[in-house]
Amino acid sequence: MNPRQPKEEHPVPHEPHSLDAAAVRTWSSLALTALGRAREDIDAINVYPVADADTGTNLYLTAQSAARALEEAFGNAGDVSEGTADGAQDPAPDADRSPDPADDPAGSLAVAVRAYAHGALIGARGNSGTILAQLLRGVADVLGGEPRASASGALLAGALTRAAESAYRAVAHPVEGTMLTVAATAARAAEAAAEAAASSCDVARAAYDGARAALAETPGQLAALGRAGVVDAGGCGVVAVLGALWQALSGQEADPEPARGPAVTTARQPCAEEPDGPGYEVIYLLDAPDAAVDVLRATLDGLGDSLVIVGGDGLWNVHVHVEDPGAAVEAGVVAGRPHRIRITHFGDERRRARGPRAQRAVVAVVQGEGLAVLCEEAGATTVRRLPGEPPAAAEIAAAVRRAHAREVILLPGGAEQRAAAATAAEQARADGVRVAVIPTRSAVQGLAALAVHDPDTGFDEDVVAMTAAAGATRHGELAIAERQSFTSAGICQAGDVLGLIDGDVAVIGSALAETAEAVLERMLGSGGELVTLVLGPEVPDALAARLEAYVQHGHLAVDTLTYRGGRYSAPLLIGVE
């Protein structure tokens, strides 16, 4: 299978021209395929609002999350994947809010569109993905308003109109010549077709044609696009999604290259054209009431730009570009409960996009903000993993592209990330990048590998040295048991401290310090020269001092290094080299 193309299997609608639940599932699958095919082209023409070459990837990841939630709602989540490597990118904490089709078989269309919109909301990436999520929510607000088996052309036109209107309201300062304009023009074309009593298929075709025509006009509406000689990247995504909708209803093939507008075909180094803006992108989900979100919108608008807040019914997706990411997160804390917080620094991406390719780079998947900073200070490009959320292959592949190097060494950081890393490596190889995946099973193995990384040696020599360093590092971890369970060390109870060595539970204790000492003693029993301790955010410094003294007392020749893992890291990671 070509790694650039998502799997194209999808359910067939019961009736070719009926907009029912099966057609929505087909639409979802075709949209994901279309965005996957166009991803690189869309990334290449991304100049607004930030020239960071990721609009295509963000749209694809958003559509992937939407498709996964839709299939989960119909009990078939395994159909949405990227080869065999796509881990669960958008996990359980919010998935239980998706509707269940078993609750209302007669209203399965409503179930489908609500699940589709919900998945996009919880998995939206970047400015474009967040707007796409709101467009899908607008569609769901109309088509999911009451139980029905299928939707008419007039209802579809109304849904597309609601989608465009809600997207404009979600953006703090709407700009014409963007995907908003493309969506609004498509909606007007759909309404015109509906006035002629057109079918849902004909309305979808009118919207698709209207979107394509609007896309061709975007360089004349937005100066940044005109200077770069490209159409709007986000608008390309709207065209791809509407083309997939028409294809689902008609059974005919849509234009396979939506990113190629008739007016412009090639970007003229767009990243070099645009001035720097705020340094950080902040995205998070937010549990908050409507009134609190209104206050949040005003606060964030004063902190930065590219502000988009989408969602409703107590769950929101917040996106903003700022210079002070901490202030943006704190504003969310005041409004409600922010979670799944993602902070991206634009500076490195802009410099890489403008400069020549480096010879070699390291990409590391890490859990914990402090660990990510450590890896970045060592020169690595990081993929920040949240607890229970293994990154998708497309997310790792995007990090490989950000690294902007001819040779890349991938550190997956855990067994559950290896398959996704392998798929990302295949994608990069298809782009002409030489890639090696070192099978690190823990963050401490990744740190050991980074410590011996030498970009001035040959690629194979560097990979061998890093692999040897990782393999020579035994890894331990402390975790808190969430429930009673059988382990390799016996039965644990909820709240027990579990000491893991090389992935297996070796010690069950009641306190962090005593359990950590027991784990260290076992790990050092077979020898060692260096102990690495990575402390979680709530572990006191006194524990590190106690463990350092414990090692020095019993193993005089062993050195100890201590780091802070930061937010989202495990209570304690231990490495013995």
C-alpha positions as CSV (number, residue, x, y, z in Angstrom):
1,M,0.0,0.0,0.0
2,N,1.3,3.5,-0.8
3,P,1.8,5.1,2.6
4,R,0.7,8.4,1.3
5,Q,-2.8,7.1,0.6
6,P,-5.2,6.2,3.4
7,K,-7.1,2.9,2.9
8,E,-9.9,3.5,0.5
9,E,-12.4,0.8,1.6
10,H,-15.7,2.4,2.6
11,P,-19.3,1.5,2.9
12,V,-21.5,1.8,-0.1
13,P,-24.7,4.0,0.3
14,H,-28.0,2.2,0.2
15,E,-29.2,4.5,-2.6
16,P,-26.7,6.4,-4.9
17,H,-28.5,9.7,-4.5
18,S,-29.7,9.5,-0.9
19,L,-28.0,11.5,1.9
20,D,-28.3,8.9,4.7
21,A,-26.0,7.5,7.4
22,A,-24.3,5.2,4.9
23,A,-23.6,8.1,2.6
24,V,-22.1,10.1,5.5
25,R,-19.8,7.2,6.2
26,T,-18.8,7.0,2.6
27,W,-18.3,10.8,2.5
28,S,-16.0,10.5,5.5
29,S,-13.9,7.8,4.0
30,L,-13.6,9.6,0.6
31,A,-12.8,12.9,2.3
32,L,-10.0,11.3,4.3
33,T,-8.6,9.7,1.1
34,A,-8.8,13.0,-0.8
35,L,-7.1,14.9,1.9
36,G,-4.4,12.3,2.2
37,R,-3.7,12.5,-1.5
38,A,-3.6,16.3,-1.5
39,R,-1.8,16.7,1.8
40,E,1.7,17.4,0.4
41,D,0.4,19.7,-2.3
42,I,-1.7,21.7,0.3
43,D,1.3,21.8,2.7
44,A,3.4,23.2,-0.1
45,I,1.2,26.2,-0.7
46,N,0.4,27.0,2.9
47,V,1.2,30.8,3.3
48,Y,-1.6,32.1,5.4
49,P,-2.1,32.8,8.3
50,V,1.3,31.2,9.1
51,A,3.7,29.9,6.4
52,D,4.5,26.7,8.3
53,A,3.7,24.1,5.6
54,D,1.3,22.1,7.7
55,T,-2.3,23.0,6.5
56,G,-2.6,19.8,4.5
57,T,-1.4,17.7,7.4
58,N,-3.7,19.5,9.9
59,L,-6.7,19.0,7.7
60,Y,-5.9,15.3,7.2
61,L,-5.4,14.7,11.0
62,T,-8.7,16.4,11.7
63,A,-10.5,14.4,9.1
64,Q,-8.9,11.2,10.4
65,S,-10.2,12.0,14.0
66,A,-13.7,12.7,12.5
67,A,-13.7,9.5,10.5
68,R,-12.5,7.4,13.5
69,A,-15.3,8.8,15.8
70,L,-17.9,8.2,13.0
71,E,-16.9,4.5,12.7
72,E,-16.7,4.1,16.5
73,A,-20.3,5.3,16.6
74,F,-21.3,2.5,14.3
75,G,-19.1,-0.1,16.0
76,N,-16.4,-0.3,13.3
77,A,-13.5,1.9,14.4
78,G,-11.0,-0.5,12.8
79,D,-11.9,0.7,9.3
80,V,-10.1,4.0,9.9
81,S,-6.4,3.5,9.8
82,E,-3.2,4.3,8.1
83,G,-1.9,0.9,7.0
84,T,-1.6,-1.0,10.3
85,A,0.2,1.7,12.2
86,D,-2.4,4.2,13.3
87,G,-2.7,4.2,17.0
88,A,-5.7,5.7,18.8
89,Q,-5.0,9.3,18.2
90,D,-8.1,10.6,19.9
91,P,-8.8,8.6,23.0
92,A,-11.5,7.7,25.4
93,P,-11.9,10.7,27.7
94,D,-14.2,12.5,25.2
95,A,-15.3,9.6,23.0
96,D,-18.1,8.8,25.4
97,R,-19.9,12.0,24.3
98,S,-20.5,10.7,20.8
99,P,-24.0,9.5,20.1
100,D,-24.8,5.8,19.9
101,P,-26.8,4.7,16.8
102,A,-28.4,2.0,18.8
103,D,-30.2,4.7,20.8
104,D,-32.2,5.8,17.8
105,P,-32.1,3.6,14.7
106,A,-34.6,5.8,12.9
107,G,-32.4,8.8,13.3
108,S,-29.1,7.2,12.1
109,L,-28.4,10.1,9.8
110,A,-28.4,12.4,12.9
111,V,-26.2,10.0,14.7
112,A,-23.8,9.9,11.8
113,V,-23.4,13.6,11.3
114,R,-23.2,14.3,15.1
115,A,-20.5,11.7,15.5
116,Y,-18.6,13.0,12.5
117,A,-18.6,16.6,13.8
118,H,-17.7,15.5,17.3
119,G,-14.7,13.6,16.1
120,A,-13.5,16.6,14.2
121,L,-14.0,18.8,17.2
122,I,-11.9,16.7,19.6
123,G,-9.2,16.0,17.1
124,A,-8.9,19.4,15.3
125,R,-5.4,20.5,14.4
126,G,-4.3,24.0,13.5
127,N,-6.2,26.9,12.2
128,S,-7.6,25.1,9.2
129,G,-8.5,21.9,11.1
130,T,-10.4,23.9,13.7
131,I,-12.4,25.8,11.0
132,L,-13.2,22.4,9.3
133,A,-14.5,21.1,12.6
134,Q,-16.9,24.0,12.9
135,L,-18.0,23.6,9.3
136,L,-18.9,20.0,10.1
137,R,-20.6,21.1,13.3
138,G,-22.8,23.5,11.3
139,V,-23.8,20.6,9.0
140,A,-24.6,18.5,12.0
141,D,-26.7,21.2,13.6
142,V,-29.1,21.1,10.7
143,L,-29.0,17.4,9.5
144,G,-28.8,16.1,13.1
145,G,-31.6,18.4,14.4
146,E,-34.2,15.6,14.4
147,P,-34.4,11.9,13.6
148,R,-34.6,11.2,9.9
149,A,-33.4,8.5,7.5
150,S,-32.1,10.8,4.8
151,A,-31.9,14.5,3.9
152,S,-33.3,16.4,0.9
153,G,-31.4,18.8,-1.3
154,A,-33.0,21.8,0.4
155,L,-31.9,20.5,3.8
156,L,-28.4,19.9,2.6
157,A,-28.2,23.4,1.3
158,G,-29.4,24.8,4.6
159,A,-26.8,22.7,6.4
160,L,-24.0,24.1,4.2
161,T,-25.3,27.6,4.8
162,R,-25.3,27.0,8.6
163,A,-21.8,25.6,8.3
164,A,-20.4,28.7,6.6
165,E,-22.2,31.1,9.0
166,S,-21.0,29.3,12.1
167,A,-17.4,29.1,10.8
168,Y,-17.4,32.9,10.3
169,R,-18.7,33.4,13.8
170,A,-16.0,31.1,15.2
171,V,-13.2,33.2,13.8
172,A,-12.4,36.3,15.8
173,H,-11.4,38.3,12.7
174,P,-12.6,36.7,9.5
175,V,-10.5,37.3,6.4
176,E,-11.8,37.0,2.8
177,G,-9.8,34.9,0.4
178,T,-9.5,32.0,2.9
179,M,-11.4,28.8,3.4
180,L,-14.2,30.8,4.9
181,T,-14.8,32.5,1.6
182,V,-14.7,29.2,-0.3
183,A,-17.2,27.7,2.2
184,A,-19.6,30.7,1.9
185,T,-19.5,30.7,-1.9
186,A,-20.2,26.9,-1.9
187,A,-23.2,27.5,0.4
188,R,-24.6,30.2,-1.9
189,A,-24.3,27.9,-4.9
190,A,-26.0,25.1,-3.0
191,E,-28.9,27.4,-2.0
192,A,-29.3,28.4,-5.6
193,A,-29.5,24.8,-6.7
194,A,-32.0,24.0,-3.9
195,E,-34.3,26.7,-5.1
196,A,-34.6,24.8,-8.3
197,A,-35.8,21.7,-6.3
198,A,-32.5,19.9,-7.0
199,S,-31.7,16.6,-5.3
200,S,-29.1,16.3,-2.6
201,C,-26.6,15.0,-5.2
202,D,-27.2,18.0,-7.4
203,V,-26.9,20.4,-4.5
204,A,-23.6,18.8,-3.5
205,R,-22.4,19.2,-7.1
206,A,-23.3,22.9,-7.1
207,A,-21.5,23.4,-3.8
208,Y,-18.4,21.6,-5.1
209,D,-18.4,23.7,-8.3
210,G,-18.9,26.9,-6.4
211,A,-16.1,26.1,-4.0
212,R,-13.7,25.4,-6.9
213,A,-14.6,28.6,-8.6
214,A,-14.1,30.5,-5.3
215,L,-10.8,28.8,-4.7
216,A,-9.5,30.1,-8.1
217,E,-10.3,33.7,-7.0
218,T,-8.5,33.6,-3.6
219,P,-5.1,35.0,-4.9
220,G,-6.9,38.2,-5.9
221,Q,-8.7,38.5,-2.6
222,L,-5.8,38.0,-0.2
223,A,-2.5,39.8,-0.8
224,A,-0.3,37.1,0.8
225,L,-1.6,34.5,-1.6
226,G,-1.2,36.8,-4.6
227,R,2.4,37.6,-3.7
228,A,3.2,33.9,-3.3
229,G,1.3,32.9,-6.4
230,V,-0.9,30.3,-4.8
231,V,-4.5,29.6,-4.0
232,D,-5.6,29.3,-0.4
233,A,-4.4,26.1,1.3
234,G,-7.4,25.8,3.6
235,G,-9.8,26.5,0.7
236,C,-8.2,23.5,-1.1
237,G,-9.3,21.4,1.9
238,V,-12.9,22.6,1.6
239,V,-12.9,21.7,-2.1
240,A,-11.6,18.2,-1.3
241,V,-14.2,17.6,1.4
242,L,-17.1,18.9,-0.8
243,G,-15.8,16.9,-3.8
244,A,-15.9,13.8,-1.5
245,L,-19.5,14.6,-0.6
246,W,-20.6,14.9,-4.2
247,Q,-18.7,11.6,-5.0
248,A,-20.4,9.8,-2.2
249,L,-23.9,10.9,-3.5
250,S,-23.2,10.4,-7.2
251,G,-20.8,7.5,-7.3
252,Q,-18.7,9.5,-9.8
253,E,-15.0,10.5,-9.4
254,A,-14.2,14.0,-8.1
255,D,-11.3,16.1,-9.3
256,P,-8.2,14.1,-7.9
257,E,-6.1,17.3,-7.4
258,P,-8.1,19.9,-5.5
259,A,-4.9,21.7,-4.5
260,R,-4.2,22.7,-8.1
261,G,-6.3,25.7,-8.6
262,P,-6.9,26.8,-12.2
263,A,-5.4,30.2,-11.6
264,V,-2.2,29.2,-9.9
265,T,-0.2,26.0,-9.9
266,T,3.1,26.4,-8.1
267,A,4.2,28.2,-4.9
268,R,7.0,30.8,-5.3
269,Q,8.8,30.1,-2.0
270,P,5.9,31.3,0.1
271,C,7.6,30.8,3.4
272,A,10.2,33.4,2.5
273,E,7.4,35.9,1.7
274,E,5.6,36.2,5.0
275,P,6.8,38.2,8.1
276,D,7.0,36.5,11.5
277,G,3.9,36.7,13.7
278,P,3.4,35.4,17.2
279,G,5.8,32.7,18.2
280,Y,3.5,30.0,19.5
281,E,0.3,28.1,18.5
282,V,-1.8,27.0,21.4
283,I,-4.6,24.5,21.0
284,Y,-6.7,22.9,23.7
285,L,-10.1,21.3,24.4
286,L,-12.1,23.2,27.0
287,D,-15.0,22.2,29.2
288,A,-16.8,25.4,29.9
289,P,-20.3,27.1,29.7
290,D,-21.1,29.5,26.9
291,A,-20.9,32.6,29.0
292,A,-17.3,31.8,30.1
293,V,-16.3,31.2,26.5
294,D,-17.5,34.7,25.5
295,V,-15.1,36.1,28.2
296,L,-12.3,33.8,27.1
297,R,-12.7,34.9,23.5
298,A,-12.2,38.6,24.5
299,T,-9.2,37.7,26.6
300,L,-7.4,35.6,24.0
301,D,-8.2,38.2,21.3
302,G,-6.1,40.6,23.3
303,L,-3.2,38.1,23.6
304,G,-2.6,37.2,20.0
305,D,-4.1,36.5,16.6
306,S,-5.6,33.6,14.5
307,L,-8.2,33.1,17.3
308,V,-10.7,30.4,16.5
309,I,-13.0,28.9,19.1
310,V,-15.4,26.2,17.9
311,G,-17.8,23.7,19.5
312,G,-20.7,24.1,21.9
313,D,-22.8,22.2,24.5
314,G,-20.0,22.6,27.0
315,L,-17.1,21.3,24.9
316,W,-15.0,23.6,22.9
317,N,-11.8,23.5,20.8
318,V,-9.6,26.7,21.3
319,H,-6.9,27.7,18.8
320,V,-4.8,30.9,19.0
321,H,-1.4,32.2,18.0
322,V,0.4,34.0,20.9
323,E,3.7,35.1,22.3
324,D,2.9,34.0,25.8
325,P,1.4,30.4,25.6
326,G,1.2,30.2,29.4
327,A,-1.2,33.2,29.5
328,A,-3.4,31.5,26.8
329,V,-3.6,28.4,28.9
330,E,-4.3,30.3,32.1
331,A,-7.1,32.1,30.4
332,G,-8.6,28.6,29.7
333,V,-8.2,27.6,33.3
334,V,-10.2,30.7,34.3
335,A,-13.0,29.8,31.8
336,G,-13.2,26.1,32.7
337,R,-11.2,22.9,32.3
338,P,-8.6,22.9,29.5
339,H,-7.2,19.5,28.5
340,R,-5.3,18.0,25.6
341,I,-3.2,21.1,25.5
342,R,-0.8,21.4,22.5
343,I,1.8,24.1,22.2
344,T,3.8,24.5,19.1
345,H,6.7,26.9,18.6
346,F,6.7,28.4,15.1
347,G,10.2,29.8,15.2
348,D,12.1,26.6,14.4
349,E,9.6,25.6,11.7
350,R,9.9,29.0,10.0
351,R,13.7,28.8,10.0
352,R,13.7,25.3,8.7
353,A,11.2,26.1,5.9
354,R,13.3,29.0,4.7
355,G,16.8,27.4,5.0
356,P,18.4,24.5,3.2
357,R,18.0,20.9,4.4
358,A,20.2,19.8,7.2
359,Q,22.2,16.6,6.6
360,R,20.9,14.7,9.6
361,A,18.2,15.2,12.3
362,V,16.7,13.2,15.2
363,V,12.9,13.0,15.8
364,A,11.8,11.8,19.2
365,V,8.4,10.9,20.5
366,V,8.3,11.9,24.2
367,Q,5.7,12.1,27.0
368,G,6.4,15.0,29.4
369,E,7.0,18.7,28.7
370,G,10.3,18.7,30.6
371,L,11.5,15.6,28.6
372,A,10.6,17.3,25.4
373,V,12.6,20.4,26.3
374,L,15.6,18.1,27.2
375,C,15.4,16.4,23.8
376,E,15.0,19.7,22.0
377,E,18.0,21.2,23.7
378,A,19.9,18.2,22.5
379,G,18.9,19.1,18.9
380,A,15.9,16.7,18.4
381,T,12.6,17.5,16.8
382,T,9.9,16.2,19.2
383,V,6.5,14.8,18.9
384,R,4.8,15.4,22.3
385,R,2.7,12.5,23.4
386,L,-0.1,12.9,26.0
387,P,-1.0,10.1,28.4
388,G,-3.0,7.4,26.7
389,E,-2.6,9.1,23.3
390,P,0.0,7.4,21.1
391,P,0.6,9.7,18.1
392,A,-0.6,8.7,14.7
393,A,1.8,7.9,11.9
394,A,0.8,11.1,10.1
395,E,1.8,13.2,13.2
396,I,5.2,11.6,13.3
397,A,5.6,12.0,9.6
398,A,4.8,15.7,10.0
399,A,7.6,16.0,12.5
400,V,10.0,14.3,10.1
401,R,9.2,17.0,7.5
402,R,9.6,19.7,10.1
403,A,13.1,18.4,10.9
404,H,13.9,19.3,7.2
405,A,16.9,16.9,6.9
406,R,18.3,14.5,4.3
407,E,18.7,11.8,7.0
408,V,16.5,11.3,10.0
409,I,16.9,9.0,13.0
410,L,13.5,8.2,14.7
411,L,13.2,7.4,18.4
412,P,9.7,6.1,19.0
413,G,10.0,6.1,22.8
414,G,7.8,3.1,23.4
415,A,6.7,-0.2,21.9
416,E,3.2,1.1,21.3
417,Q,4.6,3.8,19.0
418,R,6.9,1.6,16.9
419,A,4.3,0.7,14.3
420,A,3.3,4.3,13.7
421,A,7.0,5.3,13.6
422,A,7.7,2.6,11.0
423,T,4.8,3.9,8.8
424,A,6.1,7.5,9.1
425,A,9.5,6.3,8.1
426,E,8.1,4.7,5.0
427,Q,6.4,7.9,4.1
428,A,9.6,9.8,4.5
429,R,11.6,7.3,2.4
430,A,9.0,7.8,-0.3
431,D,10.0,11.5,-0.2
432,G,13.7,10.7,-0.6
433,V,14.6,11.0,3.1
434,R,16.9,8.3,4.5
435,V,15.4,7.1,7.8
436,A,16.3,4.7,10.6
437,V,14.1,3.8,13.5
438,I,15.8,2.9,16.7
439,P,13.5,0.7,18.8
440,T,13.6,2.7,22.0
441,R,11.1,1.4,24.6
442,S,11.4,4.3,27.1
443,A,12.3,7.9,27.3
444,V,15.5,7.1,29.2
445,Q,16.7,4.9,26.3
446,G,16.0,7.9,24.0
447,L,18.1,10.1,26.3
448,A,20.9,7.6,26.2
449,A,20.8,7.4,22.4
450,L,20.8,11.2,22.1
451,A,23.8,11.5,24.4
452,V,25.9,9.6,21.8
453,H,24.4,11.1,18.7
454,D,27.1,12.5,16.4
455,P,25.9,14.1,13.2
456,D,29.5,14.4,11.9
457,T,30.0,10.6,11.6
458,G,28.5,8.4,8.9
459,F,24.8,7.7,9.1
460,D,25.2,4.0,9.7
461,E,27.9,4.5,12.3
462,D,25.6,7.0,14.1
463,V,22.7,4.7,14.1
464,V,24.7,1.8,15.4
465,A,26.1,3.9,18.2
466,M,22.7,5.2,19.2
467,T,21.1,1.8,19.0
468,A,23.9,0.3,21.2
469,A,23.5,3.1,23.8
470,A,19.7,2.6,23.9
471,G,20.0,-1.2,24.1
472,A,22.5,-1.0,26.9
473,T,20.1,1.1,29.1
474,R,17.8,-0.9,31.3
475,H,14.6,1.1,32.0
476,G,12.4,1.2,35.0
477,E,9.3,3.2,35.9
478,L,7.0,3.9,38.8
479,A,3.3,4.0,38.2
480,I,0.1,4.1,40.4
481,A,-2.3,1.2,40.0
482,E,-5.8,2.4,39.0
483,R,-7.6,-0.8,40.0
484,Q,-7.1,-4.2,41.4
485,S,-5.2,-6.4,38.9
486,F,-3.0,-9.4,38.5
487,T,0.6,-8.6,37.7
488,S,3.9,-10.5,37.3
489,A,4.7,-9.5,40.9
490,G,1.4,-10.6,42.4
491,I,-2.0,-8.9,42.9
492,C,-2.1,-5.1,43.2
493,Q,-4.8,-2.9,44.6
494,A,-5.9,0.5,43.4
495,G,-3.5,3.1,44.7
496,D,-0.5,0.7,45.0
497,V,2.8,1.9,43.7
498,L,4.0,-0.4,40.8
499,G,7.7,-0.7,40.1
500,L,8.3,-1.8,36.5
501,I,11.6,-3.0,35.1
502,D,11.9,-3.4,31.3
503,G,8.1,-3.2,31.0
504,D,7.2,-5.8,33.6
505,V,5.9,-5.2,37.1
506,A,8.7,-6.3,39.4
507,V,7.7,-4.6,42.7
508,I,4.4,-3.7,44.4
509,G,4.7,-1.1,47.2
510,S,2.8,1.4,49.2
511,A,5.2,4.4,49.0
512,L,7.1,6.0,46.1
513,A,10.5,6.2,47.9
514,E,10.6,2.6,49.2
515,T,9.4,1.2,45.9
516,A,11.9,3.2,43.9
517,E,14.7,2.0,46.1
518,A,13.6,-1.6,45.6
519,V,13.5,-1.1,41.8
520,L,17.0,0.6,41.8
521,E,18.5,-2.3,43.8
522,R,17.2,-4.9,41.4
523,M,18.3,-2.9,38.3
524,L,21.8,-2.3,39.8
525,G,22.1,-5.9,40.8
526,S,23.6,-6.8,37.4
527,G,25.9,-3.8,37.4
528,G,25.8,-0.3,36.0
529,E,27.8,2.9,35.5
530,L,25.2,5.6,35.3
531,V,21.7,6.0,36.8
532,T,19.3,8.5,35.2
533,L,16.2,9.6,37.2
534,V,13.4,11.5,35.6
535,L,10.9,12.9,38.1
536,G,7.3,13.6,37.5
537,P,5.7,17.0,38.1
538,E,4.3,16.1,41.6
539,V,7.4,14.2,42.9
540,P,9.3,16.3,45.5
541,D,13.0,17.1,45.1
542,A,13.5,15.3,48.4
543,L,12.9,12.0,46.7
544,A,15.6,12.6,44.1
545,A,18.1,13.5,46.9
546,R,17.1,10.3,48.8
547,L,17.6,8.1,45.7
548,E,20.9,9.8,44.8
549,A,22.1,9.1,48.4
550,Y,20.9,5.5,48.1
551,V,22.8,4.9,45.0
552,Q,26.0,6.5,46.4
553,H,25.8,4.5,49.6
554,G,25.5,1.1,47.9
555,H,27.2,1.6,44.6
556,L,30.2,4.0,45.0
557,A,31.3,3.8,41.3
558,V,27.8,4.7,39.9
559,D,27.0,8.3,38.9
560,T,23.5,9.7,39.0
561,L,21.8,12.3,36.8
562,T,18.4,13.8,37.7
563,Y,16.0,15.6,35.4
564,R,12.4,16.9,35.7
565,G,10.0,15.2,33.3
566,G,7.5,18.0,33.5
567,R,3.7,17.9,33.0
568,Y,2.3,14.6,31.6
569,S,5.4,12.6,32.6
570,A,5.3,9.4,34.7
571,P,5.9,9.8,38.5
572,L,9.4,8.4,38.1
573,L,11.5,7.0,35.2
574,I,14.8,5.2,35.9
575,G,17.6,4.3,33.5
576,V,20.6,2.3,34.3
577,E,23.5,2.3,31.7
